[in-house]
Amino acid sequence: MAEAEPIRSGRRVLVIDDASLVRLYYRQLLEDDGFVVEEALNGLEALEALLVGPFDLLIVDVNMPRMDGLTFLRTLRRLTSAAAAIPALVTSTEAAAQDREAARAAGANFYLVKPLEPEVLTLHARLMCGVPA
Amino acid sequence: MNEFIEQFLIEARELVEQGTADLLAAEQHPDDAEAVAGAFRAFHTLKGAAGIIDFAAMARALHAAEDALSAVRSGARPLDRDLTGRCLSCLDQVVAWLDLIAQSGEPPADAEAAADSLVALFAPDPPPANGPDRPTGQPDPVPAASAVSEAVDALLAAQAALLRGPRDEGFEGRAAAALATAVNVLRAAGEGDAAAELERLAQAGAGVADLVRAMRRASPEADGLPAPAPAAARSPQQGGLRGEEAAADSGARSLRVDIGRVDALVRLAGEFTVLMNAAGHAAALAERGEGRALAPLLKRQHGALERLVDAFQHAVLALRVLPLRHVFQRFPRLVRDMAQALDKPLRLVIEGEATEADKAIVEALFEPLLHILRNAADHAIEPAAARRAAGKPETGLVVLRARREEDRLVVEVEDDGGGLDTARIRAVAAARGVASPEALAALTEEEAGDLVFAPGFSTRPDVTDYSGRGVGMDAVRVAVERLGGRVALRSRPGLGTRVRLDLPVSILKTEVMTVEVGGQVLGLPLDVVVETTRIPRAALARIGAARAFVWRGRTVPLLDLSGVLEAEGSTERSSEALVVVTLVAGAYGGLEVGRFGERMSVMLRPMEGLLAGLPCLGTTLLGDGRVLIVLDLHELQL
């Protein structure tokens, strides 16, 4: 992203990750890039958050306590509400093909391997939310 | 130190604790899938955290351990003592790294060698291959910034793949999300027309083939992700509900302050503001020369401030309360190491770890308890063969428990070992001259047991790694007494020993200044000390029986502290008097002392029994074991 984008897209992102450091990191990057960020610590919390507010993008970790990311995605995609169609970006430390495939089967729209370069995260978040990169 | 590093350190230390606890639980209960999963998750999350701060060496080491634990989780290998030990070594190294980061604010640059040896530690039993593309710390395969169009292609390809996925229960949701994503991506990429066309097709209920074609139109050769695997390869259960019941109680492991306690502080802060405004008002009155109105106002404010400071101290003390878990949680690991080093099977049971006490007490308990546990493991618990012979279970039991008894904190360490060998203790005490033979002979069994608290006592001729350097129980006694507590020991021959620490729940540190008077060291509370000064004796004026000197334009009465305390020797030697200027209840005074000492922060024990009437705030133990009496100048008639 050559030109800094001061315009607030106002797109709402829900970051679902049990690691506070990851949430902090994503929040900072995304907020600096004009997104509005909310956080959930696991799949169950994310489902609750979805009942309250609409989101343009979900960023989902895989390995989490209480409800892991893939279970969350499978549950999400079976909902009858509009939330079922929210784009989901999985970020995981696992880079193996089988892990990517498992995420897609669960309903992930894209898969990125952690740790992420800041620009990679914001680029994909923008594209998946329909904000010009 | 930047925010990420700070957050990283907090989180990483919590994860190390959690990982340690789960590893030990899993080692003891191999069927405890939750503990195994918890340990795995701790290593996994630690690895991720290391990646975020760009500490590739740490991520690499953790990755090796995580792989091994992953194999344990899937049942491919057992979690034996050996593997637990290796995982713990890995965490030890992590802690060492964390300490370095805490010092320097950044990951150490020379961590590769340590990481290599850890990776090698896990190498002999490689886990099932996960493919060569697993190492972390490497940049994501997706190209960064400049290659927007590549990202667009990969994203669209992924959506197409989703649409081509199996028509199972979640298909509708997945397809809807894929279409929404593809429309967004096209729009973001400036392909507004393609996006609109895709939306139209979707609303018209077009087939998958048409939809996929519409997506591809924007990016013809996209093939970012592998083609979907056959449906059979997709296991919905894989990585599924496993973690759902694993109720995460990580909250209990971190230090949180009760919100009510914070609210109390916020309220007090508000009251301070009101008082500050009132002081401003008083200043305005003073400026206008309305001195008469000032006195009652200031008096009221002083009263309010006094009450407020008192409430504030209480509120702050409440913030400092910690559960004993804070120290207890470190012991399972240490006891495990002791058991291994001594080659004695040991089981540590912890009770009452939620009991709360002042942070200063809780944190100061670690070393004394460590000494006691080492003693229990090393001296009290018999070797397995002896235990067998005595008809006891081979595994020695050590119980560490805490509870509140009214306003006291009681911490006990109880073992089911052989009890104290009092005959031997008497013999050693005699040989070391701890007491005279007659005195020793007169001791009851219980009193003989207490000899282990005598300075310089140790019954083990051999010095082991774990205890027996002759500082054990004596050091425990000193440490506990310094906290204002007592230590007692009860032993039942052949059945076991119980060490009981009886401690205050809260503690206030007092800043004191020490002075020497007639050869004795005394403490003065620092909050009444204005300054220390030297006054030439020629400048001391006699006013009747009393003396005074002029200090900053004031006549200040001088008191010879040695006279007041009827201490030996007079201070009438040098040409200058050493004077501590004090301010007590609004009045200045001077105390002549023999020597100025040092300033220190001490925990005061209240005066008890016969001494309760003395004009003293309390006593504290000095580093060399002497008792320091801190004077209460309000009580001292100056």
Interface residues (C-beta under 8 A of the other chain):
Chain A: M1 D18 A19 S20 L21 V22 L24 Y25 N42 V62 N63 M64 P65 R66 M67 D68 L70 T71 R74 L76 R77 R78 L79 A84 A85 I86 P87 A88 T93 E94 A95 A96 A97 Q98 R100 E101 A102 R104 A105 A106 G107 N109 F110 Y111 L112 V113 K114 P115 L116 E117 E119 V120 L123 H124 R126 L127 M128 C129 G130 V131 P132 A133
Chain B: E3 F4 Q7 F8 E11 R41 H44 T45 K47 G48 A49 G51 I52 D54 N130 G131 D133 R134 P135 T136 G137 P139 D140 P141 V142 A144 A145 V148 A151 V152 A154 L155 A158 Q159 A161 L162 G165 E169 G170 F171 E172 G173 R174 A176 A177 A178 L179 A180 T181 V183 N184 V185 R187 A188 A189 G190 L225 P226 P228 A229 A233 R234 S235 P236 Q238 G239 G240 L241 R242 G243 E244 A246 A247 A248 S250
